[in-house]
Amino acid sequence: MNVTLYAGGPTCYSCPDGSSRSCEVKQECNQGDDSCLKLTSGGNTYTECGRYADCDFMNLAVRYSLPDFEFDCCITDLCNGQEKSAFQKFKDFFG
């Protein structure tokens, strides 16, 4: 019996250029990328796959060279998307 395990990461929104707040591009993360990043600075939002171990202020400050930013890393599919309103969550749940 052969068993093949896929060790890929989550699916994340991926707009690493920061040109838009509402990214719709989805990317299945490569093996080794185990989290989704969402970084906001001014009017720009950067989203992409990454390693959870690299998700800290110093690493991101060097990588993005931005003077001020907020960030979040998460490990579930599409967790780095735009926040939904309570109404949209209700609509998604009940159809």
Biopython code that builds the backbone (N, CA, C, O; Angstrom):
import numpy as np
from Bio.PDB.StructureBuilder import StructureBuilder

atoms = [
    (1, "MET", "N", (0.840, -1.171, 0.000)),
    (1, "MET", "CA", (0.000, 0.000, 0.000)),
    (1, "MET", "C", (0.889, 1.240, 0.000)),
    (1, "MET", "O", (1.763, 1.380, 0.855)),
    (2, "ASN", "N", (0.671, 2.120, -0.939)),
    (2, "ASN", "CA", (1.418, 3.372, -1.024)),
    (2, "ASN", "C", (0.561, 4.511, -0.509)),
    (2, "ASN", "O", (-0.598, 4.656, -0.898)),
    (3, "VAL", "N", (1.128, 5.305, 0.355)),
    (3, "VAL", "CA", (0.436, 6.479, 0.879)),
    (3, "VAL", "C", (1.291, 7.693, 0.552)),
    (3, "VAL", "O", (2.475, 7.738, 0.888)),
    (4, "THR", "N", (0.694, 8.663, -0.096)),
    (4, "THR", "CA", (1.403, 9.893, -0.429)),
    (4, "THR", "C", (0.816, 11.030, 0.387)),
    (4, "THR", "O", (-0.388, 11.283, 0.351)),
    (5, "LEU", "N", (1.664, 11.694, 1.107)),
    (5, "LEU", "CA", (1.226, 12.837, 1.899)),
    (5, "LEU", "C", (1.681, 14.109, 1.219)),
    (5, "LEU", "O", (2.831, 14.211, 0.790)),
    (6, "TYR", "N", (0.797, 15.071, 1.116)),
    (6, "TYR", "CA", (1.137, 16.368, 0.548)),
    (6, "TYR", "C", (1.418, 17.319, 1.690)),
    (6, "TYR", "O", (0.574, 17.522, 2.563)),
    (7, "ALA", "N", (2.577, 17.889, 1.686)),
    (7, "ALA", "CA", (2.990, 18.752, 2.788)),
    (7, "ALA", "C", (2.990, 20.220, 2.387)),
    (7, "ALA", "O", (3.770, 21.006, 2.925)),
    (8, "GLY", "N", (2.138, 20.597, 1.463)),
    (8, "GLY", "CA", (2.052, 21.985, 1.051)),
    (8, "GLY", "C", (1.427, 22.837, 2.133)),
    (8, "GLY", "O", (0.867, 22.322, 3.101)),
    (9, "GLY", "N", (1.524, 24.123, 1.965)),
    (9, "GLY", "CA", (0.977, 25.037, 2.947)),
    (9, "GLY", "C", (-0.454, 25.415, 2.630)),
    (9, "GLY", "O", (-1.093, 24.801, 1.776)),
    (10, "PRO", "N", (-0.955, 26.421, 3.314)),
    (10, "PRO", "CA", (-2.333, 26.869, 3.087)),
    (10, "PRO", "C", (-2.471, 27.617, 1.760)),
    (10, "PRO", "O", (-1.480, 27.897, 1.085)),
    (11, "THR", "N", (-3.684, 27.926, 1.407)),
    (11, "THR", "CA", (-3.961, 28.810, 0.279)),
    (11, "THR", "C", (-4.112, 30.217, 0.843)),
    (11, "THR", "O", (-4.862, 30.434, 1.794)),
    (12, "CYS", "N", (-3.400, 31.167, 0.255)),
    (12, "CYS", "CA", (-3.402, 32.542, 0.756)),
    (12, "CYS", "C", (-3.757, 33.513, -0.364)),
    (12, "CYS", "O", (-3.594, 33.209, -1.545)),
    (13, "TYR", "N", (-4.244, 34.683, 0.029)),
    (13, "TYR", "CA", (-4.339, 35.773, -0.932)),
    (13, "TYR", "C", (-2.916, 36.245, -1.194)),
    (13, "TYR", "O", (-2.100, 36.315, -0.275)),
    (14, "SER", "N", (-2.620, 36.569, -2.451)),
    (14, "SER", "CA", (-1.248, 36.918, -2.814)),
    (14, "SER", "C", (-1.206, 38.150, -3.709)),
    (14, "SER", "O", (-1.371, 38.056, -4.925)),
    (15, "CYS", "N", (-0.984, 39.295, -3.095)),
    (15, "CYS", "CA", (-0.769, 40.561, -3.805)),
    (15, "CYS", "C", (0.430, 41.240, -3.140)),
    (15, "CYS", "O", (0.270, 42.208, -2.396)),
    (16, "PRO", "N", (1.638, 40.721, -3.415)),
    (16, "PRO", "CA", (2.823, 41.209, -2.710)),
    (16, "PRO", "C", (3.290, 42.602, -3.094)),
    (16, "PRO", "O", (4.204, 43.132, -2.463)),
    (17, "ASP", "N", (2.685, 43.215, -4.118)),
    (17, "ASP", "CA", (3.119, 44.561, -4.512)),
    (17, "ASP", "C", (2.441, 45.662, -3.711)),
    (17, "ASP", "O", (2.850, 46.820, -3.799)),
    (18, "GLY", "N", (1.413, 45.334, -2.929)),
    (18, "GLY", "CA", (0.766, 46.309, -2.067)),
    (18, "GLY", "C", (-0.067, 47.350, -2.770)),
    (18, "GLY", "O", (-0.329, 48.413, -2.208)),
    (19, "SER", "N", (-0.488, 47.069, -3.983)),
    (19, "SER", "CA", (-1.189, 48.088, -4.764)),
    (19, "SER", "C", (-2.673, 48.200, -4.453)),
    (19, "SER", "O", (-3.324, 49.138, -4.913)),
    (20, "SER", "N", (-3.216, 47.276, -3.691)),
    (20, "SER", "CA", (-4.659, 47.285, -3.480)),
    (20, "SER", "C", (-5.009, 46.791, -2.087)),
    (20, "SER", "O", (-4.294, 45.974, -1.507)),
    (21, "ARG", "N", (-6.110, 47.293, -1.559)),
    (21, "ARG", "CA", (-6.609, 46.820, -0.268)),
    (21, "ARG", "C", (-7.405, 45.527, -0.421)),
    (21, "ARG", "O", (-7.455, 44.721, 0.508)),
    (22, "SER", "N", (-8.018, 45.320, -1.567)),
    (22, "SER", "CA", (-8.879, 44.150, -1.747)),
    (22, "SER", "C", (-8.276, 43.202, -2.780)),
    (22, "SER", "O", (-8.598, 43.276, -3.966)),
    (23, "CYS", "N", (-7.417, 42.330, -2.327)),
    (23, "CYS", "CA", (-6.739, 41.372, -3.195)),
    (23, "CYS", "C", (-7.638, 40.164, -3.418)),
    (23, "CYS", "O", (-8.199, 39.614, -2.470)),
    (24, "GLU", "N", (-7.770, 39.759, -4.665)),
    (24, "GLU", "CA", (-8.569, 38.583, -5.004)),
    (24, "GLU", "C", (-7.723, 37.443, -5.566)),
    (24, "GLU", "O", (-8.262, 36.379, -5.874)),
    (25, "VAL", "N", (-6.409, 37.639, -5.706)),
    (25, "VAL", "CA", (-5.523, 36.610, -6.255)),
    (25, "VAL", "C", (-5.249, 35.569, -5.170)),
    (25, "VAL", "O", (-4.819, 35.914, -4.070)),
    (26, "LYS", "N", (-5.498, 34.295, -5.483)),
    (26, "LYS", "CA", (-5.280, 33.213, -4.524)),
    (26, "LYS", "C", (-4.096, 32.370, -4.976)),
    (26, "LYS", "O", (-3.930, 32.098, -6.165)),
    (27, "GLN", "N", (-3.279, 31.961, -4.018)),
    (27, "GLN", "CA", (-2.093, 31.168, -4.316)),
    (27, "GLN", "C", (-1.995, 30.019, -3.323)),
    (27, "GLN", "O", (-2.122, 30.222, -2.116)),
    (28, "GLU", "N", (-1.767, 28.809, -3.837)),
    (28, "GLU", "CA", (-1.485, 27.679, -2.964)),
    (28, "GLU", "C", (-0.017, 27.774, -2.575)),
    (28, "GLU", "O", (0.860, 27.793, -3.439)),
    (29, "CYS", "N", (0.247, 27.834, -1.288)),
    (29, "CYS", "CA", (1.618, 28.035, -0.818)),
    (29, "CYS", "C", (2.484, 26.816, -1.101)),
    (29, "CYS", "O", (2.011, 25.680, -1.094)),
    (30, "ASN", "N", (3.746, 27.076, -1.345)),
    (30, "ASN", "CA", (4.723, 26.019, -1.579)),
    (30, "ASN", "C", (5.059, 25.306, -0.281)),
    (30, "ASN", "O", (4.794, 25.809, 0.811)),
    (31, "GLN", "N", (5.643, 24.133, -0.417)),
    (31, "GLN", "CA", (6.113, 23.408, 0.749)),
    (31, "GLN", "C", (7.124, 24.287, 1.478)),
    (31, "GLN", "O", (8.002, 24.879, 0.851)),
    (32, "GLY", "N", (7.003, 24.370, 2.772)),
    (32, "GLY", "CA", (7.876, 25.232, 3.562)),
    (32, "GLY", "C", (7.227, 26.552, 3.929)),
    (32, "GLY", "O", (7.572, 27.149, 4.948)),
    (33, "ASP", "N", (6.290, 27.018, 3.113)),
    (33, "ASP", "CA", (5.517, 28.217, 3.449)),
    (33, "ASP", "C", (4.273, 27.750, 4.194)),
    (33, "ASP", "O", (3.359, 27.180, 3.598)),
    (34, "ASP", "N", (4.245, 27.995, 5.494)),
    (34, "ASP", "CA", (3.193, 27.439, 6.330)),
    (34, "ASP", "C", (2.218, 28.477, 6.871)),
    (34, "ASP", "O", (1.423, 28.173, 7.760)),
    (35, "SER", "N", (2.269, 29.701, 6.345)),
    (35, "SER", "CA", (1.355, 30.731, 6.835)),
    (35, "SER", "C", (1.060, 31.764, 5.755)),
    (35, "SER", "O", (1.716, 31.822, 4.715)),
    (36, "CYS", "N", (0.055, 32.572, 6.041)),
    (36, "CYS", "CA", (-0.334, 33.675, 5.163)),
    (36, "CYS", "C", (-0.001, 34.983, 5.881)),
    (36, "CYS", "O", (-0.240, 35.117, 7.081)),
    (37, "LEU", "N", (0.543, 35.926, 5.153)),
    (37, "LEU", "CA", (0.907, 37.231, 5.698)),
    (37, "LEU", "C", (-0.035, 38.294, 5.154)),
    (37, "LEU", "O", (-0.393, 38.293, 3.976)),
    (38, "LYS", "N", (-0.426, 39.199, 6.042)),
    (38, "LYS", "CA", (-1.134, 40.413, 5.640)),
    (38, "LYS", "C", (-0.426, 41.570, 6.336)),
    (38, "LYS", "O", (-0.380, 41.629, 7.565)),
    (39, "LEU", "N", (0.122, 42.484, 5.551)),
    (39, "LEU", "CA", (0.861, 43.621, 6.077)),
    (39, "LEU", "C", (0.249, 44.887, 5.494)),
    (39, "LEU", "O", (0.066, 44.988, 4.281)),
    (40, "THR", "N", (-0.068, 45.851, 6.350)),
    (40, "THR", "CA", (-0.657, 47.103, 5.880)),
    (40, "THR", "C", (0.234, 48.275, 6.277)),
    (40, "THR", "O", (0.781, 48.332, 7.379)),
    (41, "SER", "N", (0.358, 49.213, 5.330)),
    (41, "SER", "CA", (1.135, 50.423, 5.560)),
    (41, "SER", "C", (0.498, 51.533, 4.743)),
    (41, "SER", "O", (0.428, 51.450, 3.517)),
    (42, "GLY", "N", (0.035, 52.571, 5.425)),
    (42, "GLY", "CA", (-0.660, 53.644, 4.714)),
    (42, "GLY", "C", (-1.880, 53.084, 4.017)),
    (42, "GLY", "O", (-2.689, 52.402, 4.647)),
    (43, "GLY", "N", (-2.031, 53.351, 2.750)),
    (43, "GLY", "CA", (-3.158, 52.840, 1.986)),
    (43, "GLY", "C", (-2.878, 51.534, 1.271)),
    (43, "GLY", "O", (-3.701, 51.079, 0.476)),
    (44, "ASN", "N", (-1.734, 50.923, 1.537)),
    (44, "ASN", "CA", (-1.355, 49.701, 0.832)),
    (44, "ASN", "C", (-1.479, 48.473, 1.724)),
    (44, "ASN", "O", (-1.209, 48.526, 2.924)),
    (45, "THR", "N", (-1.891, 47.372, 1.116)),
    (45, "THR", "CA", (-1.963, 46.089, 1.806)),
    (45, "THR", "C", (-1.177, 45.065, 1.003)),
    (45, "THR", "O", (-1.416, 44.884, -0.192)),
    (46, "TYR", "N", (-0.251, 44.404, 1.656)),
    (46, "TYR", "CA", (0.591, 43.384, 1.037)),
    (46, "TYR", "C", (0.156, 42.023, 1.571)),
    (46, "TYR", "O", (0.064, 41.840, 2.785)),
    (47, "THR", "N", (-0.110, 41.074, 0.691)),
    (47, "THR", "CA", (-0.516, 39.737, 1.110)),
    (47, "THR", "C", (0.290, 38.700, 0.343)),
    (47, "THR", "O", (0.565, 38.864, -0.846)),
    (48, "GLU", "N", (0.667, 37.627, 1.037)),
    (48, "GLU", "CA", (1.416, 36.554, 0.390)),
    (48, "GLU", "C", (1.613, 35.384, 1.342)),
    (48, "GLU", "O", (1.294, 35.462, 2.528)),
    (49, "CYS", "N", (2.151, 34.288, 0.788)),
    (49, "CYS", "CA", (2.552, 33.121, 1.570)),
    (49, "CYS", "C", (3.883, 33.413, 2.251)),
    (49, "CYS", "O", (4.658, 34.251, 1.789)),
    (50, "GLY", "N", (4.140, 32.721, 3.345)),
    (50, "GLY", "CA", (5.423, 32.880, 4.009)),
    (50, "GLY", "C", (5.623, 31.826, 5.077)),
    (50, "GLY", "O", (4.784, 30.948, 5.280)),
    (51, "ARG", "N", (6.738, 31.932, 5.744)),
    (51, "ARG", "CA", (7.036, 31.025, 6.853)),
    (51, "ARG", "C", (6.617, 31.687, 8.156)),
    (51, "ARG", "O", (6.964, 32.841, 8.411)),
    (52, "TYR", "N", (5.876, 30.964, 8.974)),
    (52, "TYR", "CA", (5.411, 31.519, 10.241)),
    (52, "TYR", "C", (6.599, 31.923, 11.121)),
    (52, "TYR", "O", (6.521, 32.906, 11.858)),
    (53, "ALA", "N", (7.684, 31.173, 11.044)),
    (53, "ALA", "CA", (8.874, 31.479, 11.844)),
    (53, "ALA", "C", (9.486, 32.832, 11.476)),
    (53, "ALA", "O", (10.184, 33.435, 12.291)),
    (54, "ASP", "N", (9.232, 33.310, 10.261)),
    (54, "ASP", "CA", (9.770, 34.597, 9.807)),
    (54, "ASP", "C", (8.816, 35.762, 10.044)),
    (54, "ASP", "O", (9.098, 36.893, 9.649)),
    (55, "CYS", "N", (7.707, 35.487, 10.679)),
    (55, "CYS", "CA", (6.680, 36.510, 10.875)),
    (55, "CYS", "C", (6.953, 37.288, 12.165)),
    (55, "CYS", "O", (6.300, 37.070, 13.186)),
    (56, "ASP", "N", (7.900, 38.172, 12.101)),
    (56, "ASP", "CA", (8.168, 39.064, 13.221)),
    (56, "ASP", "C", (8.559, 40.435, 12.671)),
    (56, "ASP", "O", (8.942, 40.568, 11.509)),
    (57, "PHE", "N", (8.456, 41.431, 13.514)),
    (57, "PHE", "CA", (8.637, 42.810, 13.072)),
    (57, "PHE", "C", (9.987, 43.040, 12.399)),
    (57, "PHE", "O", (10.049, 43.666, 11.341)),
    (58, "MET", "N", (11.062, 42.545, 12.996)),
    (58, "MET", "CA", (12.399, 42.817, 12.452)),
    (58, "MET", "C", (12.584, 42.216, 11.058)),
    (58, "MET", "O", (13.094, 42.890, 10.163)),
    (59, "ASN", "N", (12.183, 40.971, 10.863)),
    (59, "ASN", "CA", (12.292, 40.347, 9.535)),
    (59, "ASN", "C", (11.488, 41.111, 8.497)),
    (59, "ASN", "O", (11.968, 41.366, 7.392)),
    (60, "LEU", "N", (10.262, 41.477, 8.855)),
    (60, "LEU", "CA", (9.393, 42.168, 7.902)),
    (60, "LEU", "C", (9.873, 43.595, 7.632)),
    (60, "LEU", "O", (9.743, 44.086, 6.511)),
    (61, "ALA", "N", (10.423, 44.261, 8.641)),
    (61, "ALA", "CA", (10.941, 45.622, 8.445)),
    (61, "ALA", "C", (12.092, 45.623, 7.444)),
    (61, "ALA", "O", (12.187, 46.527, 6.614)),
    (62, "VAL", "N", (12.958, 44.631, 7.513)),
    (62, "VAL", "CA", (14.072, 44.527, 6.569)),
    (62, "VAL", "C", (13.553, 44.180, 5.179)),
    (62, "VAL", "O", (14.003, 44.746, 4.183)),
    (63, "ARG", "N", (12.623, 43.266, 5.118)),
    (63, "ARG", "CA", (12.108, 42.804, 3.821)),
    (63, "ARG", "C", (11.330, 43.878, 3.077)),
    (63, "ARG", "O", (11.495, 44.037, 1.867)),
    (64, "TYR", "N", (10.482, 44.618, 3.789)),
    (64, "TYR", "CA", (9.607, 45.589, 3.127)),
    (64, "TYR", "C", (10.128, 47.020, 3.157)),
    (64, "TYR", "O", (9.656, 47.842, 2.371)),
    (65, "SER", "N", (11.053, 47.348, 4.002)),
    (65, "SER", "CA", (11.633, 48.695, 4.091)),
    (65, "SER", "C", (10.567, 49.783, 4.181)),
    (65, "SER", "O", (10.630, 50.785, 3.469)),
    (66, "LEU", "N", (9.598, 49.579, 5.054)),
    (66, "LEU", "CA", (8.534, 50.560, 5.271)),
    (66, "LEU", "C", (8.732, 51.207, 6.636)),
    (66, "LEU", "O", (9.138, 50.531, 7.582)),
    (67, "PRO", "N", (8.451, 52.510, 6.759)),
    (67, "PRO", "CA", (8.681, 53.195, 8.025)),
    (67, "PRO", "C", (7.699, 52.789, 9.126)),
    (67, "PRO", "O", (8.051, 52.813, 10.306)),
    (68, "ASP", "N", (6.480, 52.420, 8.755)),
    (68, "ASP", "CA", (5.452, 52.109, 9.740)),
    (68, "ASP", "C", (4.488, 51.106, 9.126)),
    (68, "ASP", "O", (4.015, 51.312, 8.008)),
    (69, "PHE", "N", (4.190, 50.028, 9.835)),
    (69, "PHE", "CA", (3.259, 49.042, 9.299)),
    (69, "PHE", "C", (2.667, 48.191, 10.411)),
    (69, "PHE", "O", (3.198, 48.123, 11.519)),
    (70, "GLU", "N", (1.561, 47.550, 10.089)),
    (70, "GLU", "CA", (0.935, 46.555, 10.951)),
    (70, "GLU", "C", (0.921, 45.251, 10.177)),
    (70, "GLU", "O", (0.831, 45.260, 8.949)),
    (71, "PHE", "N", (1.010, 44.124, 10.882)),
    (71, "PHE", "CA", (1.041, 42.847, 10.178)),
    (71, "PHE", "C", (0.358, 41.760, 10.994)),
    (71, "PHE", "O", (0.185, 41.872, 12.208)),
    (72, "ASP", "N", (-0.019, 40.716, 10.289)),
    (72, "ASP", "CA", (-0.608, 39.540, 10.917)),
    (72, "ASP", "C", (-0.238, 38.330, 10.078)),
    (72, "ASP", "O", (-0.278, 38.389, 8.849)),
    (73, "CYS", "N", (0.115, 37.252, 10.722)),
    (73, "CYS", "CA", (0.348, 35.979, 10.046)),
    (73, "CYS", "C", (-0.630, 34.964, 10.613)),
    (73, "CYS", "O", (-0.883, 34.937, 11.818)),
    (74, "CYS", "N", (-1.170, 34.139, 9.747)),
    (74, "CYS", "CA", (-2.175, 33.169, 10.150)),
    (74, "CYS", "C", (-1.958, 31.881, 9.362)),
    (74, "CYS", "O", (-1.230, 31.877, 8.370)),
    (75, "ILE", "N", (-2.582, 30.793, 9.793)),
    (75, "ILE", "CA", (-2.243, 29.494, 9.215)),
    (75, "ILE", "C", (-3.404, 28.769, 8.542)),
    (75, "ILE", "O", (-3.247, 27.613, 8.148)),
    (76, "THR", "N", (-4.548, 29.401, 8.401)),
    (76, "THR", "CA", (-5.676, 28.740, 7.742)),
    (76, "THR", "C", (-5.888, 29.321, 6.347)),
    (76, "THR", "O", (-5.456, 30.437, 6.059)),
    (77, "ASP", "N", (-6.551, 28.564, 5.490)),
    (77, "ASP", "CA", (-6.783, 28.992, 4.110)),
    (77, "ASP", "C", (-7.469, 30.352, 4.041)),
    (77, "ASP", "O", (-8.478, 30.589, 4.706)),
    (78, "LEU", "N", (-6.912, 31.230, 3.237)),
    (78, "LEU", "CA", (-7.457, 32.558, 2.918)),
    (78, "LEU", "C", (-7.695, 33.431, 4.152)),
    (78, "LEU", "O", (-8.575, 34.292, 4.154)),
    (79, "CYS", "N", (-6.911, 33.202, 5.184)),
    (79, "CYS", "CA", (-7.078, 33.964, 6.428)),
    (79, "CYS", "C", (-6.495, 35.373, 6.346)),
    (79, "CYS", "O", (-6.702, 36.177, 7.255)),
    (80, "ASN", "N", (-5.768, 35.684, 5.270)),
    (80, "ASN", "CA", (-5.145, 37.006, 5.148)),
    (80, "ASN", "C", (-5.925, 37.935, 4.223)),
    (80, "ASN", "O", (-5.365, 38.871, 3.653)),
    (81, "GLY", "N", (-7.205, 37.671, 4.083)),
    (81, "GLY", "CA", (-8.047, 38.511, 3.235)),
    (81, "GLY", "C", (-8.590, 39.704, 3.987)),
    (81, "GLY", "O", (-8.303, 39.914, 5.166)),
    (82, "GLN", "N", (-9.379, 40.475, 3.274)),
    (82, "GLN", "CA", (-10.000, 41.665, 3.848)),
    (82, "GLN", "C", (-11.005, 41.244, 4.912)),
    (82, "GLN", "O", (-11.703, 40.243, 4.748)),
    (83, "GLU", "N", (-11.082, 41.998, 5.993)),
    (83, "GLU", "CA", (-12.052, 41.724, 7.046)),
    (83, "GLU", "C", (-13.464, 41.863, 6.497)),
    (83, "GLU", "O", (-13.767, 42.799, 5.757)),
    (84, "LYS", "N", (-14.322, 40.921, 6.867)),
    (84, "LYS", "CA", (-15.709, 40.979, 6.418)),
    (84, "LYS", "C", (-16.565, 41.654, 7.479)),
    (84, "LYS", "O", (-16.301, 41.540, 8.676)),
    (85, "SER", "N", (-17.584, 42.352, 7.026)),
    (85, "SER", "CA", (-18.521, 42.971, 7.949)),
    (85, "SER", "C", (-19.373, 41.884, 8.598)),
    (85, "SER", "O", (-19.429, 40.758, 8.101)),
    (86, "ALA", "N", (-20.033, 42.214, 9.699)),
    (86, "ALA", "CA", (-20.916, 41.260, 10.364)),
    (86, "ALA", "C", (-22.021, 40.812, 9.411)),
    (86, "ALA", "O", (-22.404, 39.642, 9.413)),
    (87, "PHE", "N", (-22.534, 41.732, 8.598)),
    (87, "PHE", "CA", (-23.573, 41.384, 7.631)),
    (87, "PHE", "C", (-23.058, 40.376, 6.613)),
    (87, "PHE", "O", (-23.753, 39.411, 6.293)),
    (88, "GLN", "N", (-21.839, 40.587, 6.095)),
    (88, "GLN", "CA", (-21.278, 39.669, 5.097)),
    (88, "GLN", "C", (-21.035, 38.288, 5.701)),
    (88, "GLN", "O", (-21.275, 37.278, 5.040)),
    (89, "LYS", "N", (-20.564, 38.230, 6.947)),
    (89, "LYS", "CA", (-20.374, 36.941, 7.618)),
    (89, "LYS", "C", (-21.709, 36.218, 7.762)),
    (89, "LYS", "O", (-21.790, 35.012, 7.527)),
    (90, "PHE", "N", (-22.760, 36.951, 8.147)),
    (90, "PHE", "CA", (-24.099, 36.388, 8.283)),
    (90, "PHE", "C", (-24.590, 35.859, 6.938)),
    (90, "PHE", "O", (-25.122, 34.753, 6.852)),
    (91, "LYS", "N", (-24.404, 36.659, 5.893)),
    (91, "LYS", "CA", (-24.834, 36.274, 4.547)),
    (91, "LYS", "C", (-24.075, 35.036, 4.061)),
    (91, "LYS", "O", (-24.674, 34.135, 3.474)),
    (92, "ASP", "N", (-22.767, 34.987, 4.301)),
    (92, "ASP", "CA", (-21.970, 33.823, 3.905)),
    (92, "ASP", "C", (-22.427, 32.565, 4.634)),
    (92, "ASP", "O", (-22.468, 31.484, 4.048)),
    (93, "PHE", "N", (-22.768, 32.706, 5.905)),
    (93, "PHE", "CA", (-23.160, 31.555, 6.712)),
    (93, "PHE", "C", (-24.526, 31.015, 6.309)),
    (93, "PHE", "O", (-24.710, 29.804, 6.188)),
    (94, "PHE", "N", (-25.487, 31.921, 6.102)),
    (94, "PHE", "CA", (-26.856, 31.497, 5.815)),
    (94, "PHE", "C", (-27.195, 31.465, 4.331)),
    (94, "PHE", "O", (-28.264, 30.991, 3.946)),
    (95, "GLY", "N", (-26.297, 31.963, 3.505)),
    (95, "GLY", "CA", (-26.509, 31.899, 2.047)),
    (95, "GLY", "C", (-27.296, 32.977, 1.515)),
    (95, "GLY", "O", (-27.538, 33.028, 0.309)),
]
sb = StructureBuilder()
sb.init_structure("model")
sb.init_model(0)
sb.init_chain("A")
sb.init_seg("    ")
for serial, (resi, resn, name, xyz) in enumerate(atoms, 1):
    if name == "N":
        sb.init_residue(resn, " ", resi, " ")
    sb.init_atom(name, np.array(xyz, "f"), 0.0, 1.0, " ", f" {name:<3s}", serial, name[0])
structure = sb.get_structure()
